[in-house]
Amino acid sequence: MTKLPQVSHERVVRVLKRAGFYTLREGKHIAMTDDKHIVIVPRHHVIKPGTLKQILDAAELSPDRFRELL
């Protein structure tokens, strides 16, 4: 398994948009969907690898695909 980087929530949102997700609502967390999956992204300055893994699992994105879209 490849190590996941620590990234900001803005970069995670940007990657999810490139993967076909769009924003449902924003507040302390950002809810995004691609009409099949709902993904919640917390507004943290740095999203830790464990949290990022949960986001990618919910979005059904592999870590390698995430890196490609960065």
Backbone bond lengths (Angstrom), bond angles and torsions (degrees), N, CA, C in turn:
res aa  C-N    CA-C-N  psi(-1)  N-CA   C-N-CA  omega(-1)  CA-C   N-CA-C  phi
1 M - - - 1.447 - - 1.529 108.91 -
2 T 1.302 116.26 137.10 1.454 120.93 179.58 1.525 109.75 -83.88
3 K 1.317 115.85 148.65 1.455 120.58 178.97 1.526 109.64 -73.75
4 L 1.309 115.14 141.28 1.457 120.71 177.22 1.524 109.29 -92.01
5 P 1.319 117.53 142.01 1.465 120.03 -179.98 1.529 111.39 -81.04
6 Q 1.317 117.04 162.46 1.454 121.87 169.09 1.520 106.26 -88.63
7 V 1.315 116.72 123.05 1.462 121.07 -177.49 1.525 109.35 -132.20
8 S 1.313 116.06 164.62 1.460 120.91 177.39 1.526 109.42 -81.14
9 H 1.333 115.89 162.59 1.460 119.02 179.39 1.531 110.95 -65.92
10 E 1.332 117.43 -29.34 1.463 119.48 178.66 1.529 111.39 -62.80
11 R 1.333 116.41 -40.15 1.472 119.99 179.63 1.521 110.88 -68.67
12 V 1.332 117.38 -37.72 1.462 120.39 178.09 1.526 109.95 -64.08
13 V 1.322 117.17 -44.09 1.460 121.29 178.91 1.524 110.03 -62.47
14 R 1.327 117.53 -41.81 1.469 121.91 179.19 1.533 110.95 -60.98
15 V 1.331 116.48 -43.46 1.467 120.92 179.20 1.521 110.52 -65.17
16 L 1.323 117.12 -43.36 1.458 119.72 179.96 1.526 111.32 -63.98
17 K 1.329 116.92 -37.03 1.477 119.65 176.61 1.523 110.52 -64.21
18 R 1.329 117.33 -40.05 1.460 120.64 177.48 1.528 111.35 -65.13
19 A 1.342 116.44 -26.96 1.464 121.76 -179.75 1.528 111.48 -85.97
20 G 1.326 118.07 0.61 1.456 120.83 175.72 1.520 115.54 105.00
21 F 1.324 117.95 7.29 1.461 121.31 178.77 1.522 109.84 -87.17
22 Y 1.323 115.82 155.70 1.460 120.63 173.15 1.529 108.61 -135.16
23 T 1.315 116.15 161.25 1.451 122.28 -174.44 1.522 110.95 -81.06
24 L 1.339 116.13 129.61 1.465 121.70 173.77 1.517 110.73 -89.28
25 R 1.348 115.83 -49.71 1.457 120.43 179.33 1.529 109.24 -156.78
26 E 1.327 114.20 160.43 1.460 120.34 -179.82 1.512 110.07 -132.71
27 G 1.298 115.36 146.58 1.460 123.83 176.82 1.507 106.05 -169.37
28 K 1.338 116.90 -128.63 1.459 119.93 174.32 1.523 109.91 -70.17
29 H 1.329 116.13 -22.78 1.456 122.65 175.70 1.530 107.45 -128.03
30 I 1.319 116.10 158.78 1.461 121.46 178.16 1.524 107.32 -111.66
31 A 1.320 116.64 121.38 1.462 121.72 177.67 1.518 108.03 -96.63
32 M 1.335 116.07 126.66 1.463 121.38 -178.63 1.524 109.16 -129.29
33 T 1.325 116.14 153.12 1.451 120.91 178.78 1.519 110.79 -145.94
34 D 1.330 114.81 159.28 1.461 121.49 171.23 1.528 108.56 -123.25
35 D 1.342 116.83 23.60 1.460 126.92 -177.75 1.522 112.98 75.08
36 K 1.340 119.56 -5.64 1.458 122.52 173.67 1.516 110.84 -117.14
37 H 1.324 116.96 -35.81 1.462 122.81 -175.07 1.521 109.30 -124.20
38 I 1.318 115.77 146.19 1.463 121.05 171.36 1.523 106.72 -114.31
39 V 1.313 115.85 127.78 1.458 122.60 -177.22 1.521 108.00 -122.89
40 I 1.325 116.33 133.08 1.462 122.41 177.62 1.528 108.21 -108.14
41 V 1.331 116.06 123.06 1.466 121.87 179.92 1.527 108.02 -112.73
42 P 1.339 118.41 118.14 1.467 119.99 178.32 1.528 110.52 -73.15
43 R 1.306 115.49 147.28 1.465 120.35 177.74 1.523 109.42 -85.20
44 H 1.317 116.04 78.53 1.463 122.12 176.93 1.519 107.83 -111.32
45 H 1.321 116.44 149.12 1.462 119.56 176.81 1.523 109.63 -62.60
46 V 1.332 115.52 -40.27 1.468 120.57 178.29 1.522 108.02 -130.11
47 I 1.317 116.57 123.37 1.457 121.44 175.70 1.519 107.20 -93.67
48 K 1.317 115.19 120.45 1.459 120.95 -176.44 1.527 110.42 -71.73
49 P 1.331 116.76 157.73 1.469 120.97 -177.40 1.526 114.70 -55.91
50 G 1.328 118.65 -37.17 1.465 120.54 179.21 1.519 112.11 -65.14
51 T 1.324 116.16 -42.58 1.464 121.16 177.55 1.523 110.20 -66.97
52 L 1.317 116.51 -40.72 1.460 120.72 178.27 1.526 110.82 -62.01
53 K 1.318 117.40 -39.11 1.465 121.06 178.30 1.520 110.61 -62.08
54 Q 1.327 117.54 -41.73 1.464 120.74 177.96 1.526 111.12 -64.01
55 I 1.326 117.46 -39.34 1.461 121.42 178.12 1.522 109.85 -64.40
56 L 1.329 117.05 -46.13 1.466 120.95 -179.33 1.526 111.64 -65.27
57 D 1.335 117.23 -37.79 1.467 120.44 176.50 1.526 110.78 -62.55
58 A 1.332 117.10 -43.07 1.463 121.38 179.30 1.527 111.48 -64.67
59 A 1.327 116.11 -34.05 1.465 121.20 -179.93 1.523 112.53 -87.33
60 E 1.336 116.62 -6.63 1.467 122.88 -175.96 1.535 111.23 57.13
61 L 1.322 115.22 44.98 1.468 122.69 175.30 1.524 108.22 -111.28
62 S 1.308 117.01 136.44 1.460 120.35 177.09 1.537 108.91 -81.59
63 P 1.321 117.36 156.04 1.470 119.56 176.54 1.534 112.32 -58.67
64 D 1.340 116.77 -36.07 1.468 119.50 178.79 1.528 110.97 -65.78
65 R 1.332 117.22 -41.19 1.462 121.13 178.47 1.531 109.72 -65.83
66 F 1.331 116.65 -37.75 1.459 120.82 177.45 1.518 110.21 -59.95
67 R 1.335 116.59 -45.32 1.471 120.56 179.36 1.528 111.48 -63.15
68 E 1.340 117.06 -38.17 1.465 120.17 178.40 1.521 110.89 -61.40
69 L 1.334 115.90 -39.92 1.471 120.58 -176.19 1.522 113.17 -80.74
70 L 1.346 117.10 -13.56 1.474 119.54 176.75 1.506 108.77 -62.53
